Amino acid sequence: MRLSPLVFQTYWHRVAVFAGASLLGMAITLLTLDRLFPPPIERGQLVSFVAEDRDGRALRAFPVEDGRWRLAADLDRLDADFIDALLMIEDQRFYDHWGVDPLAVIRASGQAIQRGRIVSGASTLTMQTARLLEPRPRTLGSKLIEAFRAVQLEMRLSKDEILALYLTHTPYGGNLQGVRAASWAWFGREPDELTPDQIALLIALPQSPEVRRPDLRPHHAERARAAILERLVEAGWISAARAEDAASEALPRSRNAFPAEAWHAADAVRRQAGGAGFARSTLDRALQTEAERLVRQLAQTGGDGVQASALIIEIETRAVRAAVGSAGRDRAGGWLDLTNAARSPGSTLKPLVYGLAFDDGLAVPNTLIEDLPARFANYRPENFDRSFRGEVTIADALQHSLNVPAVRVLDEVGAARFASVLDRAGARPHIPGALEGASGLAVALGGLGLSARDLGLVYAALGDEGRARPLTWLEAEAESSPDASHRLLSAQSARDILDVLYGSPAPPGRMPSHLSQSAPDIAYKTGTSYGFRDAWAAGVSGGYAVIVWTGRPDGAPRPGVTGRGAALPVLFDLVDAIARIDPHFDPRRTRREAVNTPSALARFSRQDEPPVILFPPDDAELWAERAGRGFVLSARGEGPLSWYADGSPVWRNAGGLPVFTPDGPGFYQLAVVDRAGRTTRTTVQIRMPESAS
């Protein structure tokens, strides 16, 4: 029976509607499944972190879970010949299909029917990537799921992103994943320039990673490499002669170590970078290497159990160009990053104490100040050599690190304010107890905890006209506009402090910079903590701030070891290294003309400062060889001064000098009172021979 045109048209219309509805239903089903079961792309985001130096060279790589090495692949930094060869072997139509290659499926099915077994697979690189993200047994059902996942990946990622994901997770045997990890392990470098034999090996290994490991089964690895080279010859990628030469190249028989330089600094870079697969740090490889050598030498010279650390900071950008956390992990405490450990800074913060006094208008460098015995409530500071120099300038007091003048100045500036300035500038002082009263004045001499990084922040601020900014570990941040700064000191005070520190006496064996054309100017300060537990040197030179520390990580004392003797020579050596390595380093600075001190600042004194007892000092023992022996008392203050012994007025001789005549052996309290009623007391013990008493 012949159908009418109308019936025929209606029939095909219904077929078309049915087909369209079926396709629409299938599309809706697939979209629904896609929404309900998205591909686990996030599993591919966990990769090993690689810290690079400022020029992009790998310094240290970090493993991921279970000690696996999985370095993120960057197509722009991979050998283009390797990528071409890989696609030629694994997926020639990778950039043309949508995750599943129909031609490859037809070819593989035909070969299987013809030979009665599977000859070649039809898995695309996208399907292999899906299997790497979700490993499954190799069954027909798994293939169908991988095909679905491949389409999902193609919908979400670009071709280059899929290829990078594959090259990051493809297995290479043992704990190696990804082409970068394999290249480091077998060739000891990045896969940016590969030879034909290396390319063939890197393509062959993932096909059977455990069986073909060159360190365990070299014969299998050789045959697999040769087979890949033959296929590349057939594809016209390489000539037969070159392939033969490549096949004869020796295989790597052992794995190379992954990069592990700048151990502690790389860890700091990793924390700053967050979850990135790699980051270009601010570290200068040459400076880092030289700093590590000098720090290790310093610790070895110190003996067993001694550690050391160092920081080099470029002041303009606050870029950390070298950071050595310890002298080696083979020494006690070597796993600790000692640039980030709170230690007593000794006298290295005295420049800030005086700088705040300059800001307050209390003093300038040539203001006179007394270096004499003094008591601040229950606190009585002493100089390092236990001697006193009388009246000195602020500059001399700072250059020679006199303790009593620094405490006098901090007493006026305020210990709490001093700590607050440090905190607001970004340093993190660890202060035991409160800063109220005289006990807080010990911070001037190192009575607080501060890390080398905090100290680097302070000295970089001194070199930047008093502006404090955070240290920078990532090159991208160093190249961008600087963060908002916090004013540590005024520009004038910072320059004045540096002028004073540039005049500090050179260490033994070093010629003063003003006598040498080649020696760099270095504004430095040393520090030695209580009990010789920490030895420091901190300085500014040629646009850099340099910090050096040495001591025992357990805080044990090292009698006689000082910052000037141990740490300062290394600081000078580091500055010399900077001058050699950095072509922009300016070894000389323009010294400013001396500024005349205003008369109002000629002498440092407080309006309410009590008189100072010069003799006898507090807790002194005086020897009276006979009864009736008198002692002439001496004090400085706003006169006239009145003296009392145990509350009774002290007799004055014909010359008007106060003479204390003890009644016998024992303890006496002496007091001196100025015309404003301000009183200072001291206690002395009188000793006499038995015959005299």
FIKOL-514227 format. One record per atom (N, C-alpha, C): z, y, x. Coordinates in steps of 0.02 Angstrom, whole numbers, plus 50000, padded with zeros to 5 digits. Last residue first. Layout:
N
ZYX...
END
This chain:
693
558555241654405558795241754336559545240354333558405240054541558345246854513558615247154443558555226454560559035230854592559015237854563557465221254494558125220154466558645224854497556115233254478556465227954514557175227254488555335236054316555725238354374555995232354412554095241054200554395235654239554745238754299553715246354040553975248454105554295242354138552295246653939552875242653960553075244754031551725257153805551735255053875552355250853887550645262453678551245258553695551195256253767550135277753603550005272153649550665268853664549365288453481549935284753509549695279353556548945304553426548715298353455549305295053490548795316253292549215312353337548855306053362548605332953241548305326353248548645322553304549055345953231549495340653206549195333753211548325355553290548175354453219548605348953190548715354853421548955360553382548805359953308549095337253446548755343453461548995348953414550215325753520550035329353459549695335853478550505309553579550295316253595550025319453531551735297253616551305300453566551135307453591552265281153668552115288153685551635290853633553495269353660552915272053625552845279453641553965256453774554035263353750553395265253712554865242153827554285244953794554445251953767555655240253991555565238953920554945242353893556875247154108556305242954091556265241854015557405264154077557465257654107556865253454089557085276654035557795275254047557895268654082555655285254106555955279954065556685278854084554995300354097555475296854140555825291554098553495308854096553875303854060554315300054109553035325154100553255319754143553695315154102551745336854079552225332454046552395326554091551685351654179551415345054164551945340754130552115363854223551925363254153551645356554134552625364554347551915366054340551675365454268553905360154332553805367354346553085369254338553725348154197553945350354263553785357754273554365343854037553815346554077554085349054143554935329753941555075335453985554455337454024554485325753775554435324053845554525330353887555505323453629555035327453669555065325453743555595307253551555935312753584555445316653627554885296353503555075301653456555415307653488554585288853615555015285953563555295291353517554105303553679554245296653700554765293853652552815315453658553445312653635553495305453660551985331053692552095323953705552785321853681550745342353635551455340753640551535333253646549525353753691549695346953671550435345753683548775369153628549205365353674549385358553645547155360353633547835362153655548125368053617546275347353583546335354553568547055356553581546195335853723546185337753653546245345253645546705323153829546205328153816546205329553741548095319553941547715318653878547205324253872549355312054040548725315854036548365314253971550945312454123550515310454068549895314854065551745306354265551395312154236550895309554183553265298254268552545297254265552225303354231554735295954373554355299054319553615297854325556155286454405555455287554424555075290354364557415282854372557265289954372556555291654393557505268854481557735272254420557595279654426556005262854559556695265154561556865268454494554735258854537555075255654593555805257654598553965254654395554425259854420554855256754475552405251354337552915248954384553315254954410551755248454177551895253254231552475250754273550475241754084551105239954117551205244654176549725247353931549765247154004550465244854026549405248953799549625242253821549655241653897548275262353830548665258353783548795251453812548465271453986548065268253933548515263853889549525286054010549325279154026548915276153970548005294954017548505290954053549185291754020547245299753912546915297553972547365293154015547125300253742547595299053797547215296253856546375312653648546245306353683546745305753740546755319553484546735319753558546645312753587545605316453345546275317253375546215317653450544375325153260544505320253312545175321453343543815332553159544495330053149544685324853201542555335553203542995341153188543725338753181541995326353343542135326753273542625332453260540715328753465541425328453445541465328953370539675330453598539775326553537540525326353523539015345853653539545340853660539625337153594537905353253620538045352153690538565346753701537405357253501537435350153512537605348453584537345370753503537795367853454537875360353464536345373453594537045374053616537525370853568534995361853599535335367453567536065367553586534205356753746534685355053695534985361253664532475357653772533125360453786533605358953728531485343653803531685348653753532385351153770530205339853919530915339553900531085345253852528605334953858529015339553896529735339153871528225317553845528285324253818528715328553864527045306953924527745309053917527775316253892525925296153866525995303253883526715305353871525865279953942525985284253884526055291453909524925265853994525285272054008525375275953944524195254953952524805253753991525215260054004523535250653808523595256753847524245256253887522415237953762523105239553780523115245753825521175233453736521355239953707522065242053724521055220753787520695226153821520865233153795522305209653808522065214453759521705220153794522645202553925522265199353872521955204253824523385210554014522825206654039522365204453983524365216053931523915220553967523305216853994525025204453893524665208353842524155212853876525595201054016525105196653985524695200253933526495211654033525955210754082525405206354052527335208553927526955214753925526375214453975527865196653977527465196553916527055202853909528585201254088528025196754098527575196454037529565208854022529085212254066528475207854080530225198253957529915203653918529395207353960530695191354067530175188154026529835193453982531685200154117531085198554158530525195454117532605200054002532195205954019531605204254065533345188053993532805189453946532335195053968534245187654108533865181854085533255183754044534825200154143534665195354195534195189854172534965207054022534605210154078534395205054130535725198153946535055199953925534645202953982536605186254051536535192454014535805193553992537765174454091537055175254075536985181254029539145172754108538775176354159538045177554144539295157954015539625163254054539175166154107538745154553875538435153453940538705158953987539445146453728539385151953776539045149753841538535139353590539005138553645538905144153696537625139153485538065145053493538575144453548536685129553475537335128053443537835133753452535625134353550535565134453477536215132953441535995145453681536055138653656536015138753580534715157253733535405155053721535415147753702533655171353719533815164853748534555163553739532295181353659532985178853652533065172453691531285195553650531425189353686532165187653675529995205053578530685202853572530755196253609528975219353577529085212653605529835211053602527695228753505528415227653508528515220453530526325238853563526615232353546527375232853547525785250453615525615248653547525875241853525526335250853748525615250553736525405248453667527905244453705527455246453759526735245753735529605241353676528995244153649528555246353707530825227753667530485233553696529855235453659532265218353702531805220753650531485227053676533145204253748532775210053773532275211953719534705195053750534125198053717533785203153762535705181053737535425185853785534765188453757537205174853670536505176853659536305181953711538465172153720538135167053679537395168553668539455178853794538835176853827538465171453787540495183953719540565177253746539945174553780539455193753617540145192053638540185184853662537775195753683538275195153630538945193153659536825207753756537195201653771537765201153721535265215953769535875214653732536175207953752534195229753816534435222853821535075222053779532765239053778533495238553774533675231253778531365249453830531705243053815532455243953809529805254653848530435257153821530825250953797528755254253981529095249853933529745253253912527185257554050527815260454027528115255853974526485245954169526515248954102527195252154089525885249154332526435246454291526455249854223524925256054403524715250354362525265247754316525495266154474524935267854432524755262254384527235268854493526665264454500526115266354451528285276554462528115276254533527505271854546528535275154330528305281754351528125281954425529025262154319528335263454299528085270154323529925255054457529905259554399529195261654384529565238354504529535245354522529535249654459530625224554500530105228354465530135235654487531705218554558531045216154578530475219854545532785220454418532705218954490532005216054504532125231754291532485225754313532365224454387532325249754288531895243754290532305237754313533345259354178533215256754246532815250254244532515269154053533005264054071532845261154140531595278254005531935279854067532455274754088531215273653883530725273253937531045274654005532335277253809532265270253830531725269353883532095290953787532685288753824532585281753851530915290253713530925293953776531515291853819531375283253601530915280053647530895283553714532195293453545532495287153567532025283553616531235303153515531765304653562532085298253590530465296553419530155298453483530695299853535531435295253318531135289253347530815290853415531685308853290532215304653318531935298353350530415312653238530695315953297531225311653330530285304553125529805303853180530085306853244531845297553070531345302753069530885301853129531985279953035532205286053068531675291353058531465272252929532055270052966532385275953000530675273552783530875277752839531515275052870529505261352742530165264152729530395267852792527795260752681528305260252733528965263152708526665250852592527085256852592527655255752642525515241852698525975242452643526365248952648523885247252755524585245252766524995246152703522345239852703522755245852710523485243852715521875225152800521875229352740522315235452752522085217652911521475221752909521445226452849523235210752880523255215452936522655220152935522785202552779523265207752762523295213052818521955194152851521665198052796522135203752776522825187852939522355192752966522055197052910524535185852907523855184152887523375189652908525765190952941525585184552971524865182652956526675205752973526085202752942525885196452979528255213052931527815209752979527255206152942528445228152835528525220952845528045218352899528945243552916528505239852871528585232452885529635259352949529745252152947529285248952895529375272953053529165269752990529255262252995529655279353174530205278153128530015274853063528465279653248528785285953226529285284853170528265266653289527825269453237528155275553206529215261553372528565263053401528075266153353530235259353281530335264353334529665266353365529625248853210529725255253177529845260853228529715238853304529045241153284529095247853248531085237553306530765240453364530035242453350531315232153176531645238453197531265241553256530565220353177530415225453127530705232253148531215213453278530525215553288530325220953239532395210653213532415215253270531715217753286531915201553121532215207753098532235212953153531485191553209530995194853165531265201453139532675187553266532175190853309531645194353267534025191553150533515187153180533055191153225535755194853156535085197453146534595192753180537435197353111536905192653126536225195553110538635207553200538265205653140537735200653160539125214953314539555211353268539235210053201538495222253413538235215753396538655211753349539035234553427539025230353487538795223253472539045240053303538695243753356538605239553418539895232253231539175231053223538775234753275541175236553247540935231553294540195230153286541545244553144541225247753201540955242753252542275237553050541555237853042541195240953100543585239953085543295233453101542535233353095543975252253036543745251853106543425245253122543335252952865543815253752918543525252652987542165241352798542635246852789543115246952848541285231352788541155236352840541635242252834541925214452765541725221152742541615225752802541235198552824541745203052797541465209752777539875197852931540485194452910541005199452885538245200652889538845204152912539455200352886536645199552929537175195152904537825197852933535255209652885535865208752925536365204152891533715209352878534205205752836534845204552876532555223052860532935218252900533465215052855532065232552775531775225952771532105220852816532645244752761532045244452802531725237552802533795242052692533245245352656532595245152695534555236352798534375232352739533775235452702534725247052887534395240852909534135236952849535425255752804534775257752830534385251652854536605248352785536175249852728535475251852751537185248552911536955242152883536475243252825537455262452917537045259252968536755252652941538355264052812537705267352808537215264052858539425256752864539105254652801538415257652794539765264152978539515257352985539155254952922539415280553018539655276152965539345269252970539325291153109538755289553066538975285453006540585290553173540385296653137539805295253089540585277953225541155279953185540995286253145539455278453304539425274653241540005276453196539965286053410539435288753369539395285053302540955277453461541135284253439540605287053392540155266653496540635265853441540855272653416539435272353602539075269853543539545269053484540475275453695540095280853663539725278453600540885261753725541335266453691540955272253660539785255253791540015253253725540425258553689538275259253871538995260153869539245258953798536945256853922537255252653870538015253053870536225265053999536685260654034537115256553986535495271953902535135268453956535575263453992536535277353825536085272353796535735268453851537175286053914537575280953878537125275553850536135294453951536435289954000536825284353966535925300753825535385297053858535665292153909537145307353805536945301953759536405297653791537965309853964537505311753910537375305753865539745308753994539055306954008538625309753953541345308954064540885312554021540165311054042541905293054111542085299854093541585303054047541625279954130541265284854171541435292054153542575264954151542375270654111542105276154157542485246854149542615253254182542365258854137542075234454104542785236354097542965242654136540765231554095541055230754161541795232954164540555234353959540415227653984540755226454051541915244053889541255243353918541185236453949542815240853737542785241553809542065241053832543645246353587543065243853624543145245053699544845242453485544805246053548544225243153589545495243553326544915241453365544865245753427546405247953234546585241953273546015239453317545915264153251546395260053214546575253953257545135264353388544935266053320545345261453274545415270953546545625266153496545425268753428544735272253710544825274953643545025269253597544375277653875544715272953830544845276053762542775286053882543475285353901543815280453855541525294553885541585287353896542275286153926541065307653779541575304753823541525297153825539515316453792539975312353754540455309053802538285329253777538815326053815539285322253769536555328053740537225329753717537745325853758535275324253772535705326853825536355329753800534725319053647534815314953707535275317753760535865325553520535185324753547535275321053613536895324953371536775324453443536035324453457536975327053237537605326453274537495326653349535935326953148536065333153184536715332953223535575315353090536115319053057536275325653092534635310253180534425312353113534935316853079535495307053285534995312353294534765314953226536175296553223536555302553241536075308453255535135287653213535425290253151535835296553165534955285053351534425288153312534685291153247536125278353386536015285253411535465288853372535865266453314536485270253304536385277553326534655262253368534675264353298535305268353283535045258853499534565264253488534565266753416535945247853474536215254453493535695260053485535445235353453535405240053397535705246953413535685227753565534995229753553534925234553494536895222753608536815230053609536115232353590536945208553504537235212153560537125219653554536495201753393535995205353433536285209053493536915185453350537195191953367536705195653412535695178353237536115178153297536405185053308534815169253121535265174953129535725173753190533175164053151533875162153147534305168353161531845165453174532075166853105532805164953096531585161353297531405168353283531665170353214531885148053296532415152553317532215159853314531615135553201531245141653217531755147053233532055119453265532245125553229531795131253250531725109653352531395109453287531555115653246532555111453462531865113553467531485113453401533855107553479533725113153434533005115253430533525101753641534015102253587533875108453545531775098353668532415100953690532875101653630530585094853615530905089753656531575092153683530035105553556530405101153512530735095453550530205121053644529925114353638530365109953595530765133253638530445131453701530155124453699530365140853479530805137353525530405135653588529475149453417530115148153385530605144453429528485162153457528705155753486529405154453460527135170853412527805169353389527985162353414525975184053424526255177953454526955177053427525605193953337525095191253381525325185053418525865199353184526215195153232525685191753275525465215753140525225208953147525625205253201525685228853113526265224453108526055217053111524685237453147524575233353087525185229153070525265244453256524845247953208524775244053143525965234953337526325239753296525895242853242525965218053352525525223853359525775229153311527225208753426527005211953364526555217953381527855193953481527425199553502527105202353439529365185253514528905188153465528495193653498530225170353565529915176753579529445178753522531595160053627531085161753578530805168653594532485145953694532245152853698531725153853644533895135553744533275136953708533085144253717534775123353834534605130453826533935130953790535045110253865535335112953804535165120153790534975112254042534995107953983535325111453924534315128354102534665121954107534645118054042533595140054122534275140554097534665134054100532335135754155532735138954207533475139254187531935131454030532025126554083532445129354140531815143753963532315138853941532455133753996530765149954036531425153154030531965148154011529725140954014529965142054082530655145154081529535142953878529755136353903530035136953974529125156153879529735154353844529995147553869527925155353950528485159253977529145157453944527155147153863527275145253933527885148853961527125154653746527435147953746527605145753817526405165853791527105166653769527465159853769525165160053816525535162953871526275163753853524805155953686524855151053740525275153753797524785168253619525245162953597525345157853653523755174953685524435177453689524945172153670522695166353645522835167453716523545170053725522715167253503522825160853537523015161853611523575177653404523085177853457523205171753501523855177253230524035174853297523445175153345523655180153100523605185753147523715183553219522655166753026523265170353042523125176353087521755161152897521665164252963522265168552977522115146052817522205153352819522095155652891521775133152697521805135752765521905143252761522035130452565521905124852610521905126952683523425138952483522745138752511522665132752558524655141452423524325134952413523635134352442525345152352542525425149152477525055142452475525355159752658524705158552626524765155252558526665159852702526375166052679525735164852640526815146452739527225149152684526935155652657525895146052845525795141752786526195144452727526485154652937525835156452908525715152452844527595147052971527695153552939527045155852905526935136553033527325135152973527455141652935526425142953143525955140353094526315138753028527605145453213527215151153186526735148753133527985132653254528395136353206528005142053174526815128853336527135124453286527515128453233525615131653410526005136853375526405133753319524645116553382524865122253421525265127053377524045104553343524755105553332525015111153376522645095753279522905101753312523635103053293522845077753293522645083753255522945089953289522295067253425522835070553388522555076553350521015054753405521285060753436521845063653392520955036953413520995043153374521275048853416519785027253508520465029053487520455035753452518465025453535518875019453530519605020953511516915031653483517605033353499518055027253487515505023153557515915024853499516605027253522514145028753656514785025253651515165027753589512435027353602513015031453621513665027553611511395020353550511675017853613512285021953636510975027153440511295020753428511625017953492510345038053499510975039153463511345032553453509195032053549509685035053596510365035953562508615028353428508795023253477509305025853527508395040853371508855036253338509075030853385507445045953458508105049153455508615044553422506405036853429506665037353497507365040553497506125039153295506375032553316506695032853385506735054953233506225050753265506545044153287507375058653071507455058353143506925053753171506925058852941507415063952961507495064253037506115049552883505805054852922506285060252946506645038652824506585044652782506255050452819506695029852930506235028452875506125034552831507735036153000507065035753030506545034652976508775033852913508585040852926507895041152960508865020052923508675023052859508455030352868509285019053055508645016253035508405019252970510545025253048510025028353088509335025653070511215015652970511115022452944510555025952982511215005053062510875004352997510735011152966512015010153164511305008653178510915008053113513245010653098512935016853123512185015753135513454997053077513395001553019513055008053040513554992353208513014989853164512914994553105514694999553253514055000353286513474998153241515694994753166515525001853165514845003053197515754981453204515544983153136515324990453132516224983553334515574980253323515314981753253517504989553319516944993353348516264990153335518754989553233518174984853229517544988453254519674999353273519904992653258519334987553259519025011153299519585009453343519825002253333518045012353200517835011253270518405009453316518055003953048518435008453091518265007253164517444996252951517024999453002517405004253048518364991652861517984986652899517624989852958518825003352803519284999252843518914994352887517675009452738518085012952789518535008552831516255008252693516725002752703517225004952756515725020652671515445015052634515885008852639516285029752762516545029452693516285023552653515495026852886516195024852878516425024652805514185032352883514295025152875515015023352858514305045852905513995043652842514165036252830514865046253031515235049352976514945047552908513845040053105514495036753098514885039653040512815049653095512725042853067513385039253057513405060353163513205061053093513145054153061513525054953292514125056753254513975057453180512185053353325512605047353322513255048853284511715066953321511475061953274511915055753269513165078253335512575074853364512345069453314513695093353256513735086153266513095083453296514645106753227514055104953267514115097553286515715106253141515235111753133514595110553173516885098253120516205095553112515685101053101518095101853251517815103053185517105100253180518725088353356518525095253342518255095753271518865074953396519325079953422519125087153409518195064153346517845068253395518275073853424519085057253262518635053453304518295057653359519905067153200520195060953225519735057453275519025077453165519575078853211519835072353242518185070153079517905073253139518455074853190519075066452977518745061353018518475064253083519425078952926519945074752955519635069453000518155082752879518485086752931519035082652965517835073352781517435073552842517775077552897519155063952702518735069752710518415070052779520595056352760520195057852701519805064252714521525044252843521035049552850520635050352785522405033852863522645039752825522175045652830521195021152859521885023052875522115028752831519605028252821520015023052852520705025552869519015038352755518745036752821519185031652858518545043052587518985039552634518635037952700518325059552522518025053152539518425049652594518845072252497519235066352477518935059652497517965081852543518685082752557519065076252546516735078652497516825078552570517545079752591516955080852359516805074152385516965073752460517135094752360517665090452335517575083252361515885098952404516475100352446517055095952425515115094552295514985091752361515585092852407515645102852195515705095552189515605092252257515285115352244515995113852235516105106352229513905114352241514235115052306514975113552300513685113552102513495108052146513855108352213515135119852012514465120552041514325114452085516015112951871515965114951941515235115751961515905109151739516445113651759516365116451829514895100351716514975105751668515465111051692515085091051816514495095351820514555101351773516225084551765516275088551826515695093351832515655078251653516185083251644516245087651706514785069451717514505074651674515015080151663515765061551778515285065251819514975070851779516405055551670516775060351711516295064651754515365047051630515615052251585515985057651624515285039051744514695042951723514905048651677516545033351745516355037751800515755041951782516445025551629516935031051631516755035951686515455016651673515325020951615515805026851614516125010551780515505014251793515365019051735517145003851713517325009351758516715013751773516374994251647516744999251609516935005251652515924986751756515444990451715515784995751674517054989651897516784985751841516284990051803518034991552017517304992452011517024987551959519554999451966519184993451988518444994351975519755016952012519745011551963519415005351994520395033152050520185026452074520255021152019519995047952019520315042851977520085035952000519395054652125519935058052089520325053152046518445045352164518955047352212519545050752178517645044952049518035039052068518575040652119517075057752054517505056051998517935049952014516325055952170516875060852170517355059452113515395046852124515865044852177516455049552182514735055152034515095049352009515595046752061514185064152127514645066652076515055060952047513345056052199513925058852234514435061552184512975042052088512815048452121513435050852159512675024952087513185030252085512945036452122511945013952085511635019852054512125025652051511745002552225512105005752170511725011752143510744988152260510954995052275511284997952214510824974752217510564976452283510794983352304511584962552126511574969852137511374971152209510454948952082511084951652108511014959152119509184945052052509734941252024510414943452049508064951952086508384947752138508984943852113507664958451967507174955052009507494950152057508834964151919508484959051878508014954951921509134973052024509624967852006509294962251966508034981352024508164977252083508644971652067508194987351896507594983351912507714978751971509394994251916509344988951865508764984351879509045003552014509564998552028509534992751979508045011051945507895007552007508405002052021508785016151837508215011751824508045007751887509715023951908509955018551864509385013551851508905033151972509295028552013509545022751971508405039851859507945036251902508315031251947509565045951807509225040551770508755036551814511025050251878510315050351897509955044651861512295060751823512015053951820511265054451834512425074251852512985069751864512785062551864511175079451820511765082051787512365077351795510035082051963510295078551904510925081851878509715090052074509255090052016509565086751954510475088852187510425095652158509975095952096510305075052213510965077752196510905084552161509305066352246509185071052190509835074352167509825058252347509275062852363509155068052309511185052552397510995055352332510445060552343511395045952523511825044552465511545046952398510405049752617510645042852613510975041352546510185063252595509605058752601509815051452593511465068452600511105068352536510505063652538511705066552740512125063452689511765062952622510745074752799510715067552809511125063852756511195087452756510515085052739510475077452745512475087752814512405088052741511725085452720512125087352951512535082052922512455081952846511445099352965511085093052974511465087252945512465108852950511965108152897511565101752904514135106252983513465105653012512955104352956515185117552893514975110752910514275110852940515525129552844515765128152912515625120952932515095130252716514835135352762515035133952834515825120352653515125119152669514835124152718517335114652695517015121152682516285120352703518565103352642517895104352670517625111152648520265101952686519765104452638519105105752673520915086952747520735093852762520175096152716522075076452745521555078052696521385085452704522985063852805522635069852829522035071052783524545058052743523815057952743523535064552768525915056052728525645057252795524885056952798526245055452594526195049152632525875050052700525385070752556525835065352538525705059052579524725079052702524945079352632525385073252619524945087152864524755081652820524995082852748524295101852936524875098852904524645093052859523725108253093523575105353028524205101753002523555122753193523975117153172523755114853103522425130053235523025129753276523445123653259520675132253237521245128653209521825128453259519995148553242520075142053275520715138753251519825161453193519615155853152519665149053185520365171753265519645170653272519395164553234521715171053244521375176853217520615176253222521945153453208522095159553244521655165253216522465144353061521975146253112522205152453149523195130552986523315137353010522835138853067522835120852852522635121952922522755129252939523535108852742523465115952762523295116352836522745096252646523115098152707523005105652721522775098052467522445096752531522895098752589522615096852304523125095652354522795093552419521545097252218521765103552248522295102752302521195086052152520825087552213521055093852248521915086252038522105081452090521745082852156521275094951954521855097551990522085092752045520325087751887520105091551945520695093851988520255076151794520855078351833520655082051896519315080951648519345077651714519935080351755520065079651484519725083451537519785079851604520095073351345520185069951409519815073751464519875082251239520475078051239520625074951307518655088251275519255092351266519895088251270517845076951282517905081251341518535085651335517935072151153518205068151208518315072351270517245082851093517935081451075518275077351130516005081651152516385087851163517125086751147515645069051102515725070051174516135076351190515615072050964516075066850991516195067851066514615081650960515295083450939515805078550967513555073551004513755079451044514465081551027513505064350901513655062050969513895067851013513175072850797513805069150795514015066650863511935077050842512475081950832513155078450832511265064950840511345068550904511915073650899511345062350703511635057650751511765061050818510655073050650511355072250633511705067650682509405070450705509755076650723510495076050709509125058250642509175058650715509555064750737509125062550508509595057350530509695057550607508085071650512508755073950493509275068950518507035063050547507225068650591507925071150576507025054650436507145051950503507375057450551506695063750337507345060450335507525057450403505425067050379505935072450374506635069450375504775055250364504895057750432505395063550433504795054750222505085049450264505255052050334504075065950181504795065350163505145060250207502815062650228503155068550255503905068250241502555051550147502565050950221502955056750252502535057450022503045052450037503125051650113501435065950040502095068850022502655063950040500355057350064500585062050117501275064850103500755040850006500475047449997500735052050051500415025350084500895030550063500535037150056499595010950025499535017050065499995022450037500004994150043500005000050000500005006250045
END
